[in-house]
Amino acid sequence: MNGLVLRPRFDEVTEYSYKWADDAVNLLKEANIDVQDLGGREVTGAEVKEAIEKNDPEIVVHYDHGEEDGWLGSPTERVMTSKEADLLSGRFIYTMNCLSAKKLGVEAWKKKCKVYVGYTQVFAFTEDEQHLFREAAVYGLRVYLIDGVGETEIKHKMIQKYDEMINSAKNVWSQIWLTHDRDALVVYNGEAPTSDCPFRRLAIKLFGARLGWRLPSLSIKLSITLMIIKAVKG
């Protein structure tokens, strides 16, 4: 079994995420998974694509900056985007980055990744109690690899850990940002992605998550409009 850990390092924030990713590397090794550790510097998309295609990792971890539509490997380059989400198909994806679950995570889920753990908002932490954020952020990987927790239970366990860290925090800002990170956490497949679009939400309710997300937006609107017209006509 192979694992790929992506932890680029290129600014003050990524000095922290690079060190935090030691936890992920150690957990993978403890679970007897062969680890390719790619980072400590700027990383390119070509390197990531080559690593995935060559080694076919079952688990891919990214600790670094993120955007709604991708993972960063440098200040200017995204090493994974929604357009490349097919590379994540069938894999367990674990991220500690900002925002990427909002769009990239949804696309990875649609491409049938095994699991996508990530955040739909900015991931924030306080420097003086960073150890609390670090422990909570990696906990889902720990319970999956070491404790044998099933995919659908990962989020529940992570929420419990976040709550524990919130109660342990001495700084009110640590409590605020731990709560923020907890509430931004998503775990697909443990739960299906949600949508801000009322038509998409209705399609998911009517047709199920897989089909509801697969339908193009225009098709959803037309289908629902036709259903309403038929209902009105009796």
C-alpha positions as CSV (number, residue, x, y, z in Angstrom):
1,M,0.0,0.0,0.0
2,N,1.4,3.4,-1.0
3,G,0.8,6.9,0.4
4,L,1.7,10.3,-1.0
5,V,2.3,13.3,1.3
6,L,2.4,16.7,-0.3
7,R,3.8,19.4,2.0
8,P,5.3,22.3,0.1
9,R,7.2,24.9,2.1
10,F,7.7,28.5,0.8
11,D,6.4,31.0,3.3
12,E,5.8,31.6,7.0
13,V,2.5,29.7,7.2
14,T,3.8,26.7,5.3
15,E,6.7,26.5,7.8
16,Y,3.9,25.4,10.2
17,S,2.0,23.1,7.9
18,Y,5.3,21.4,6.8
19,K,6.1,20.6,10.5
20,W,2.5,19.5,11.2
21,A,2.6,17.1,8.3
22,D,5.2,15.1,10.2
23,D,2.2,13.7,12.0
24,A,0.7,12.4,8.8
25,V,4.0,10.9,7.6
26,N,4.5,9.1,10.9
27,L,0.9,7.7,11.0
28,L,1.3,6.3,7.4
29,K,4.6,4.7,8.4
30,E,3.0,3.3,11.6
31,A,0.3,1.7,9.4
32,N,3.0,0.1,7.3
33,I,2.3,2.2,4.3
34,D,5.1,3.1,1.9
35,V,5.3,6.9,1.9
36,Q,6.5,9.2,-0.8
37,D,7.2,12.5,1.1
38,L,7.1,15.4,-1.4
39,G,7.8,18.8,0.0
40,G,10.1,21.0,2.0
41,R,10.3,23.3,-0.9
42,E,8.1,24.5,-3.8
43,V,6.4,21.6,-5.6
44,T,5.1,21.6,-9.2
45,G,1.9,20.2,-10.6
46,A,4.0,18.0,-12.9
47,E,5.8,16.4,-10.0
48,V,2.5,15.6,-8.3
49,K,0.9,14.2,-11.4
50,E,4.0,12.0,-12.0
51,A,4.0,10.8,-8.4
52,I,0.3,9.8,-8.6
53,E,0.6,8.1,-12.0
54,K,3.9,6.3,-11.2
55,N,3.2,5.1,-7.6
56,D,-0.6,4.9,-7.6
57,P,-1.0,5.9,-4.0
58,E,-4.1,4.7,-2.1
59,I,-3.8,7.7,0.2
60,V,-3.0,11.3,-0.8
61,V,-2.3,13.9,1.9
62,H,-1.9,17.7,1.3
63,Y,-0.8,20.1,4.0
64,D,-0.4,23.6,2.7
65,H,-2.3,26.5,1.2
66,G,-5.5,25.8,-0.6
67,E,-8.1,27.5,-2.7
68,E,-11.7,26.6,-3.5
69,D,-10.5,25.0,-6.8
70,G,-7.1,23.6,-5.9
71,W,-4.1,22.9,-3.7
72,L,-1.1,25.1,-3.9
73,G,2.5,23.9,-4.3
74,S,4.1,27.4,-4.5
75,P,2.8,31.0,-4.3
76,T,1.8,30.8,-8.0
77,E,1.1,27.2,-8.9
78,R,-1.8,24.9,-8.1
79,V,-0.6,21.3,-8.0
80,M,-4.2,19.9,-8.1
81,T,-7.4,21.4,-9.5
82,S,-11.0,20.4,-10.2
83,K,-10.0,19.7,-13.8
84,E,-7.6,17.1,-12.6
85,A,-9.9,15.5,-10.1
86,D,-10.0,12.3,-12.0
87,L,-6.4,11.7,-10.6
88,L,-8.0,11.4,-7.2
89,S,-10.6,8.7,-8.2
90,G,-10.6,5.7,-5.9
91,R,-8.2,7.3,-3.4
92,F,-8.5,8.4,0.2
93,I,-7.8,12.1,0.2
94,Y,-6.8,13.9,3.4
95,T,-6.2,17.7,3.4
96,M,-5.2,20.4,5.9
97,N,-5.7,23.4,3.8
98,C,-8.1,26.3,3.2
99,L,-11.2,26.1,1.1
100,S,-10.4,23.2,-1.2
101,A,-13.4,21.0,-0.1
102,K,-15.7,23.7,-1.5
103,K,-15.1,22.9,-5.2
104,L,-12.2,20.5,-5.7
105,G,-13.5,18.3,-3.0
106,V,-16.9,18.1,-4.7
107,E,-15.3,17.3,-8.0
108,A,-13.2,14.6,-6.4
109,W,-16.3,13.1,-4.8
110,K,-18.1,13.2,-8.2
111,K,-15.1,11.4,-9.7
112,K,-15.6,8.7,-6.9
113,C,-12.6,9.3,-4.7
114,K,-12.9,7.0,-1.7
115,V,-13.0,9.8,0.8
116,Y,-12.2,13.5,0.8
117,V,-11.4,15.1,4.1
118,G,-11.1,18.9,3.9
119,Y,-12.5,22.3,4.8
120,T,-14.9,24.6,3.0
121,Q,-13.6,27.8,4.7
122,V,-10.2,29.2,5.6
123,F,-8.3,27.0,8.1
124,A,-7.1,29.3,10.9
125,F,-5.0,28.7,14.0
126,T,-3.4,30.6,16.8
127,E,0.3,30.4,17.2
128,D,0.4,30.2,21.0
129,E,-1.9,27.1,21.0
130,Q,-1.0,25.7,17.6
131,H,-0.6,22.2,19.1
132,L,-4.4,22.0,19.7
133,F,-5.1,22.7,16.0
134,R,-2.3,20.4,14.9
135,E,-3.8,17.5,16.9
136,A,-7.3,18.0,15.7
137,A,-6.3,18.4,12.1
138,V,-4.6,15.0,11.8
139,Y,-7.1,13.1,14.0
140,G,-9.2,11.8,11.2
141,L,-6.2,10.2,9.6
142,R,-5.2,8.7,13.0
143,V,-8.6,7.1,13.7
144,Y,-8.8,5.7,10.1
145,L,-5.3,4.2,9.9
146,I,-4.6,3.2,13.5
147,D,-8.0,2.8,15.1
148,G,-9.7,1.2,12.1
149,V,-12.7,3.6,12.2
150,G,-14.9,3.3,9.1
151,E,-15.2,6.1,6.5
152,T,-18.6,7.2,7.7
153,E,-17.4,7.7,11.3
154,I,-14.3,9.9,10.5
155,K,-16.1,13.2,10.7
156,H,-17.9,12.3,13.9
157,K,-14.6,11.4,15.5
158,M,-12.9,14.6,14.3
159,I,-15.8,16.7,15.6
160,Q,-15.3,15.1,19.0
161,K,-11.6,15.8,18.9
162,Y,-12.2,19.5,17.9
163,D,-14.7,19.8,20.8
164,E,-12.1,18.3,23.2
165,M,-9.5,20.9,21.9
166,I,-12.0,23.7,22.3
167,N,-12.5,22.8,25.9
168,S,-8.8,22.5,26.5
169,A,-8.0,25.9,24.9
170,K,-7.0,28.7,27.3
171,N,-7.1,31.5,24.7
172,V,-10.5,32.7,23.7
173,W,-9.2,33.2,20.1
174,S,-8.1,29.6,20.0
175,Q,-11.6,28.6,21.1
176,I,-13.1,30.8,18.3
177,W,-10.9,29.5,15.6
178,L,-11.1,25.9,16.6
179,T,-14.9,26.2,16.5
180,H,-14.6,27.8,13.0
181,D,-12.4,25.0,11.7
182,R,-14.6,22.4,13.2
183,D,-17.7,23.9,11.5
184,A,-15.9,24.1,8.1
185,L,-14.9,20.4,8.2
186,V,-16.4,18.1,5.7
187,V,-15.8,14.4,5.0
188,Y,-17.0,13.1,1.7
189,N,-18.1,10.1,1.4
190,G,-19.1,10.2,5.0
191,E,-21.6,12.8,3.7
192,A,-22.5,14.0,0.3
193,P,-21.6,17.5,-0.8
194,T,-24.2,20.2,-0.2
195,S,-24.9,23.2,-2.5
196,D,-25.9,26.8,-2.2
197,C,-28.1,26.4,-5.3
198,P,-31.7,25.7,-4.5
199,F,-32.2,23.8,-7.8
200,R,-29.2,21.6,-7.1
201,R,-30.4,20.9,-3.5
202,L,-33.8,20.0,-4.9
203,A,-32.2,17.7,-7.5
204,I,-30.2,16.0,-4.8
205,K,-33.4,15.4,-2.8
206,L,-35.3,14.1,-5.8
207,F,-32.7,12.1,-7.6
208,G,-30.1,11.3,-4.9
209,A,-26.7,12.8,-4.4
210,R,-24.8,11.0,-7.2
211,L,-27.3,11.8,-9.9
212,G,-28.2,15.2,-8.5
213,W,-24.6,16.4,-8.6
214,R,-24.0,14.8,-12.0
215,L,-26.8,16.7,-13.8
216,P,-25.8,20.0,-15.4
217,S,-27.3,23.1,-13.9
218,L,-29.4,23.8,-17.0
219,S,-30.8,20.3,-17.1
220,I,-31.8,20.5,-13.4
221,K,-33.7,23.7,-14.0
222,L,-35.5,22.4,-17.1
223,S,-36.4,19.1,-15.4
224,I,-37.8,20.8,-12.3
225,T,-39.7,23.3,-14.4
226,L,-41.3,20.5,-16.4
227,M,-42.2,18.7,-13.2
228,I,-43.9,21.8,-11.8
229,I,-45.8,22.4,-15.1
230,K,-47.0,18.8,-15.1
231,A,-48.1,19.1,-11.4
232,V,-50.0,22.3,-12.1
233,K,-51.8,20.7,-15.1
234,G,-52.8,17.9,-12.9
